[in-house]
Amino acid sequence: MKDLEQLNQAMQAVMQAARAQVLAKMGSQLTVAEKTSRRDLVTNVDHSNEDFLVHEIRSLDPAAHILAEEGTGDQVASMQGHVWIVDPIDGTMNFVHQRNHFAMMVGLYIDGEPTLGYIYDVMAEKLYAGGPQVGVTLNGKPLKAPADLDLSEGLFGASSPLLINDRFHMQQITTISLGPRIMGSAGIQISQVLAGELVGYLSYLRPWDFAAGRVLAESLGLVVSQVDGRPVDMLSSGAVLIATKRAQSTILAIS
């Protein structure tokens, strides 16, 4: 097992190789299928990219368990040991219809502790990488922690279903903020929180939607919790809030 810095560098190279493969396949005919609804899509590129990422992770960390969105990895029932959580294409609807605004995400947890995370905004070519022990970089350069702004001082990343249906008082939250921003990709919106472009992001997320983001966010002094303030469960779905400390405090008082 390589030390974390070596592993961090190796995984950044894997993510760059995966990006090259995705770009190469974007010009070809996509095979698109519905999973649970017409708004929940999967493509041949999701599957091929997951196959590639899982294969490379197994080469780097053979004893690890891998939880992958499309099922290529393992049946993971515990966060003990090394657990990698993989989202090969986050924002598949955007990928299919816009060919933009989608991300690849990978997170490593060791005995349940957030250890390494990677969010790759594919079309913008922005790779957020690192963790609490190795620091966080954007395209290899250190990323400074975003300012601890309150909800009223910044834009807020919203989920369209939560906003439309006013779940968790999302309409009040976005009204207090400087305005909602909706991208349709957890990876893209979490990366915007990391970059200080948003003061927070709230959505109903599955483990692969926020595993990488949690590692990176907490490493930069941001907070990740359920919408009621309880700790997130890395093996279950729920409403997850990634925000500055001040924005989280304000949102918890509302929701």
C-alpha positions in Angstrom: 0.0 0.0 0.0 1.5 3.3 -1.1 1.5 6.2 1.4 -1.2 8.8 1.1 0.8 11.3 -0.9 1.8 8.8 -3.4 -1.7 7.4 -3.6 -3.0 11.0 -4.0 -0.7 11.6 -7.0 -1.5 8.2 -8.5 -5.3 8.8 -8.3 -5.0 12.2 -9.9 -3.3 10.6 -12.8 -6.1 8.0 -12.9 -8.8 10.7 -13.0 -6.9 12.5 -15.8 -6.8 9.3 -17.8 -10.5 8.7 -17.1 -11.3 12.2 -18.4 -9.4 11.5 -21.6 -11.4 8.4 -22.2 -14.7 10.2 -21.5 -13.9 13.0 -23.9 -12.9 10.4 -26.6 -16.3 8.7 -26.3 -18.4 11.8 -26.3 -18.2 12.1 -30.1 -19.6 8.6 -30.6 -23.2 7.5 -30.3 -24.3 7.2 -26.7 -26.4 4.3 -25.5 -28.8 5.9 -23.0 -31.2 4.0 -20.6 -33.5 4.9 -17.8 -32.8 3.6 -14.4 -35.7 4.6 -12.1 -37.4 7.3 -14.3 -36.9 9.5 -17.4 -34.9 11.9 -15.2 -32.6 9.1 -13.9 -30.3 8.1 -16.8 -27.3 5.9 -17.3 -25.2 5.6 -20.4 -22.5 3.3 -21.8 -20.0 5.9 -20.8 -21.1 5.7 -17.1 -20.5 1.9 -17.3 -17.2 2.0 -19.2 -15.8 4.8 -17.0 -16.8 3.0 -13.8 -15.1 -0.2 -15.1 -11.9 1.8 -15.7 -12.0 3.5 -12.3 -12.7 0.4 -10.4 -9.9 -1.5 -12.2 -7.4 1.2 -11.5 -8.4 1.5 -7.8 -8.0 -2.2 -7.4 -4.5 -2.0 -8.9 -3.6 0.7 -6.5 -5.3 -0.7 -3.4 -6.0 -4.4 -3.9 -7.5 -5.1 -0.4 -10.0 -2.2 -0.5 -13.7 -2.4 -1.0 -15.4 -0.3 -3.7 -18.9 1.1 -3.6 -19.7 2.2 -7.2 -22.9 3.7 -8.4 -23.5 1.4 -11.3 -22.7 -1.8 -9.4 -19.2 -2.7 -10.7 -17.7 -2.7 -7.3 -18.5 -4.7 -4.1 -21.4 -5.1 -1.8 -20.3 -2.7 0.9 -22.0 -3.1 4.3 -19.3 -1.5 6.5 -16.9 1.4 6.4 -14.2 -0.6 8.1 -10.9 -0.8 6.3 -10.3 1.0 3.0 -13.6 1.9 1.2 -13.6 3.7 -2.1 -16.8 5.3 -3.3 -17.1 6.0 -7.0 -19.4 8.1 -9.2 -18.2 7.6 -12.8 -20.5 10.4 -14.3 -22.3 12.7 -11.9 -24.9 14.7 -13.8 -25.7 12.2 -16.5 -28.7 14.2 -17.7 -26.4 17.1 -18.3 -23.9 14.8 -20.0 -26.5 13.5 -22.4 -28.3 16.7 -23.2 -25.7 19.4 -22.8 -22.3 17.6 -23.1 -21.3 19.8 -20.2 -21.7 20.4 -16.5 -20.9 16.9 -15.3 -18.2 15.5 -13.0 -16.4 12.3 -12.0 -16.0 11.7 -8.3 -14.0 9.3 -6.1 -13.7 9.3 -2.3 -11.5 7.1 -0.1 -12.5 6.5 3.6 -10.2 4.5 5.9 -12.1 3.0 8.9 -14.9 5.5 8.2 -12.6 8.6 8.2 -12.6 10.9 5.2 -9.2 10.4 3.7 -8.9 11.3 0.0 -11.3 12.9 -2.4 -11.5 13.8 -6.1 -14.0 15.9 -8.0 -13.3 16.4 -11.7 -15.3 19.0 -13.6 -14.6 17.3 -16.9 -15.4 20.0 -19.4 -13.9 22.9 -17.4 -10.9 20.7 -16.7 -10.9 21.4 -13.0 -9.6 18.6 -10.8 -10.2 19.1 -7.0 -8.1 16.6 -5.1 -6.6 15.8 -1.8 -7.7 15.4 1.8 -7.0 16.4 5.4 -3.5 14.9 5.6 -2.3 16.0 2.2 -4.1 19.2 1.6 -6.5 20.2 -1.2 -5.4 21.2 -4.6 -7.1 22.5 -7.8 -5.2 21.3 -10.8 -2.2 20.6 -8.6 -2.1 24.1 -7.0 -3.1 24.5 -3.3 -6.7 25.6 -2.8 -7.3 28.0 0.0 -10.3 27.7 2.3 -13.3 29.7 1.3 -14.4 32.6 3.4 -16.8 31.7 6.2 -19.7 33.8 4.8 -23.3 33.6 6.2 -26.2 32.5 4.0 -27.2 36.1 3.3 -23.8 36.9 2.0 -23.6 34.4 -0.9 -25.3 32.4 -3.6 -26.8 29.0 -2.6 -26.7 25.8 -4.5 -30.2 24.4 -4.7 -31.8 21.1 -5.8 -34.7 21.8 -8.2 -37.1 19.2 -6.7 -36.4 20.5 -3.2 -36.9 24.1 -4.3 -40.0 23.5 -6.4 -41.6 21.4 -3.6 -40.3 23.7 -0.8 -38.7 20.7 1.0 -36.7 21.7 4.1 -37.9 25.3 3.6 -35.7 25.6 0.6 -37.6 28.6 -0.7 -37.0 30.5 2.5 -33.3 29.4 2.4 -32.8 30.7 -1.1 -34.7 33.9 -0.4 -32.4 34.7 2.4 -29.4 34.0 0.2 -28.3 36.2 -2.7 -30.1 33.8 -4.9 -30.3 30.1 -5.9 -28.1 28.4 -8.4 -29.1 25.0 -9.9 -26.7 22.9 -12.0 -28.1 19.4 -11.9 -24.8 17.9 -10.7 -23.8 17.5 -7.1 -20.2 17.3 -8.1 -20.3 20.6 -9.9 -22.2 22.4 -7.2 -20.0 21.0 -4.4 -16.9 22.1 -6.2 -18.5 25.6 -6.4 -18.8 25.6 -2.6 -15.1 24.5 -2.4 -14.2 27.4 -4.6 -16.1 29.9 -2.6 -18.6 30.5 -5.4 -21.5 29.3 -3.3 -22.0 29.5 0.5 -23.7 26.1 0.5 -25.5 23.3 -1.3 -28.4 21.2 -0.2 -29.8 18.2 -2.0 -31.0 14.7 -1.6 -27.8 12.7 -2.2 -26.6 9.1 -2.3 -23.2 8.1 -1.0 -21.4 8.4 -4.3 -22.9 11.9 -4.7 -21.2 13.4 -1.7 -18.4 11.0 -0.6 -15.6 12.9 -2.5 -17.1 16.3 -1.6 -17.2 15.5 2.1 -13.5 14.7 2.1 -12.6 17.9 0.3 -15.1 20.2 2.1 -14.1 19.2 5.6 -10.5 19.5 4.7 -11.2 23.2 3.8 -13.1 23.9 7.0 -16.5 23.6 5.5 -19.2 21.5 7.2 -21.1 18.5 5.9 -24.2 17.2 7.7 -27.7 16.0 7.2 -30.2 18.8 6.9 -31.1 18.5 10.6 -27.5 18.8 11.6 -26.9 15.1 12.4 -23.7 13.4 10.9 -24.1 11.9 7.5 -24.2 8.1 7.0 -21.8 7.1 4.2 -23.8 4.0 3.3 -27.3 5.6 3.0 -29.1 8.3 1.2 -30.5 11.5 2.7 -30.7 15.3 2.5 -27.1 16.5 2.7 -25.9 20.0 3.4 -22.4 21.2 2.5 -21.8 24.7 3.6 -19.7 27.3 5.4 -20.1 27.1 9.2 -22.1 30.3 9.4 -24.4 29.4 6.5 -25.0 25.9 8.1 -25.9 27.5 11.4 -28.5 29.8 9.7 -29.9 27.0 7.6 -30.3 24.6 10.5 -32.3 27.3 12.3 -34.7 27.4 9.3 -35.0 23.8 8.2 
